[in-house]
Amino acid sequence: TTEGEDGHAAATAMTRRMDMPLLTKLKGQLESRVEVIRSHIVKMVDPDLFLEETLRKLDEELLLSHPSVSRMLRSSLLRYDPDLCRRQPRPQPSPQQQSQRQSPPPSSVFTVDQMKKQLERTNAPVPIPRRNHRDDDRIRAAVVRIDKVRAAVQALATYMALGVEEKTADSSFRGCMNHCHKVVMECCDALEEEYEELVR
């Protein structure tokens, strides 16, 4: 009886070991399926939350991506808007370049310094309407909000084109994709409220 029980226990343990990879695979498939279902529900019920979560995942993927991904994104952004280079100030030529009549290359559009400047613009304070200057202050506030939206879009484009080392060069860049999304949503909501009050 003891030998039979030992044999049964050994067979059960072996079966469990054989089933473990299958159970692990099944667990991964179920978790993936649940995540897909949840994603569809969030997309329908709360699009803003869906976009926020998508940006968070994209940020994580960009930080783990190969350098070629940043180069591809940079090339695509410049191809989409070739005027980006033309709008950037050209650096002054060096004496050697002047003697050889060479033009210096245009300054890079996607740099850490540019990223810092754009994030600073997204954090610009919005003027509070004063009692005796309400209309003027509302117009100024709307202009500031529009500029904050523009800066947030430019910051997103710049961040995507930066290399991994550049993305982690400054602590203020951490979570910037969600920050830019939040700035755009808040400014657009405020502008919509102002517009509704003006047309009443």
C-alpha positions in Angstrom: 0.0 0.0 0.0 2.8 2.3 0.9 4.6 1.6 -2.4 1.3 2.2 -4.3 0.7 5.5 -2.5 4.3 6.6 -3.2 3.9 5.7 -6.9 0.6 7.6 -7.1 2.2 10.7 -5.4 5.2 10.6 -7.8 2.9 10.3 -10.8 0.8 13.2 -9.6 3.9 15.4 -9.0 5.2 14.5 -12.5 1.8 15.4 -14.0 1.9 18.8 -12.2 5.4 19.5 -13.5 4.3 18.6 -17.0 1.2 20.8 -16.7 3.0 23.8 -15.3 4.3 25.2 -18.7 0.8 24.7 -20.1 -0.8 26.5 -17.2 1.7 29.3 -17.4 1.0 29.7 -21.1 -2.8 29.7 -20.4 -2.4 32.3 -17.7 -0.5 34.6 -20.1 -3.2 34.2 -22.8 -6.0 34.9 -20.3 -4.3 38.0 -19.0 -3.7 39.3 -22.5 -7.3 38.7 -23.5 -8.6 40.5 -20.3 -6.3 43.5 -21.1 -7.6 43.6 -24.7 -11.2 43.6 -23.5 -10.5 46.3 -20.8 -8.7 48.4 -23.5 -11.8 48.3 -25.7 -14.1 49.2 -22.9 -11.9 52.1 -21.7 -11.7 53.3 -25.3 -15.5 53.5 -25.6 -16.2 54.8 -22.1 -13.3 57.2 -21.4 -11.2 58.1 -24.5 -9.1 60.5 -22.5 -8.1 57.8 -20.0 -7.4 55.4 -23.0 -5.1 58.0 -24.6 -3.3 58.7 -21.3 -2.6 54.9 -20.8 -1.5 54.6 -24.4 0.9 57.4 -24.0 2.3 55.9 -20.8 2.9 52.6 -22.7 4.5 54.4 -25.6 6.8 56.3 -23.3 8.0 53.0 -21.8 8.5 51.5 -25.2 10.5 54.5 -26.5 12.8 54.3 -23.4 13.5 50.6 -24.3 13.7 51.1 -28.0 16.7 50.7 -30.3 18.5 54.0 -31.4 17.3 53.3 -34.9 13.7 53.9 -33.8 14.5 57.5 -32.7 16.3 58.1 -36.0 13.3 56.8 -37.9 10.9 59.0 -35.9 13.2 62.0 -36.4 13.3 61.4 -40.2 9.5 60.9 -40.4 8.8 64.2 -38.4 11.1 66.2 -40.7 9.6 64.6 -43.8 6.1 65.4 -42.5 7.0 69.1 -41.8 10.2 70.0 -43.8 9.7 73.7 -42.7 10.9 72.7 -39.2 14.5 73.2 -40.3 13.8 76.4 -42.1 12.2 77.9 -39.0 15.2 77.1 -36.8 17.9 79.8 -36.6 21.1 78.9 -38.4 24.3 79.0 -36.3 27.0 81.5 -37.0 29.7 80.2 -39.4 33.2 79.6 -37.9 36.2 81.5 -39.3 37.3 78.4 -41.1 33.9 78.0 -42.7 33.9 81.7 -43.6 37.3 81.3 -45.3 36.1 78.3 -47.2 32.8 79.9 -48.0 30.9 77.1 -46.3 27.5 77.4 -44.7 27.2 75.8 -41.2 24.6 73.1 -40.9 21.2 74.1 -39.5 20.8 73.7 -35.8 19.0 70.5 -34.8 15.3 70.8 -34.3 15.2 68.0 -31.7 17.5 68.8 -28.9 17.5 68.6 -25.1 17.6 72.4 -24.9 14.6 72.7 -27.2 12.7 70.1 -25.1 13.4 72.1 -21.9 12.1 75.4 -23.5 9.0 73.7 -24.8 8.2 72.2 -21.4 8.7 75.6 -19.8 6.1 77.0 -22.2 3.6 74.3 -21.2 4.0 75.4 -17.6 3.4 79.1 -18.3 1.0 80.7 -15.9 -2.4 81.7 -17.2 -3.5 85.3 -16.2 -6.5 85.5 -13.9 -9.2 87.9 -15.1 -9.3 91.1 -13.0 -12.6 92.8 -12.2 -11.9 96.0 -14.3 -10.1 94.3 -17.1 -12.0 91.1 -17.5 -12.4 91.1 -21.3 -8.7 92.0 -21.9 -7.5 89.4 -19.4 -9.7 86.7 -21.0 -8.2 87.3 -24.4 -4.7 87.2 -22.9 -5.6 84.0 -21.1 -6.9 82.4 -24.3 -3.7 83.4 -26.2 -1.6 81.8 -23.4 -3.6 78.6 -23.5 -3.3 78.3 -27.3 0.5 78.8 -27.0 0.6 76.1 -24.2 -1.2 73.7 -26.6 1.3 74.5 -29.4 4.2 74.0 -27.0 2.8 70.7 -25.8 2.5 69.4 -29.3 6.0 70.5 -30.2 7.3 68.9 -27.0 5.7 65.6 -27.9 7.3 65.7 -31.3 10.7 66.6 -29.9 10.6 63.9 -27.2 9.7 61.2 -29.7 12.7 62.2 -31.9 15.2 62.3 -29.0 17.6 59.4 -28.4 17.2 57.3 -25.3 20.1 59.0 -23.5 18.6 62.4 -24.3 15.2 61.3 -23.1 16.7 60.5 -19.7 19.1 63.5 -19.6 16.8 65.6 -17.5 14.4 64.5 -14.7 11.8 67.0 -15.9 11.3 64.8 -19.1 10.0 61.9 -17.0 6.3 61.4 -17.7 6.3 64.4 -20.2 4.0 62.6 -22.6 1.2 62.4 -20.1 2.0 65.9 -18.9 1.6 67.3 -22.4 -1.6 65.4 -22.9 -2.9 66.8 -19.6 -1.9 70.4 -20.6 -3.7 70.0 -24.0 -6.9 68.7 -22.4 -7.0 71.3 -19.7 -6.4 74.2 -22.1 -8.9 72.9 -24.7 -11.6 72.5 -22.0 -11.0 76.0 -20.7 -11.1 77.5 -24.2 -14.3 75.7 -24.9 -15.9 77.1 -21.8 -14.7 80.6 -22.7 -16.1 80.2 -26.2 -19.5 79.1 -24.9 -19.7 82.1 -22.6 -18.8 84.5 -25.5 -21.5 83.1 -27.9 -24.3 83.3 -25.3 
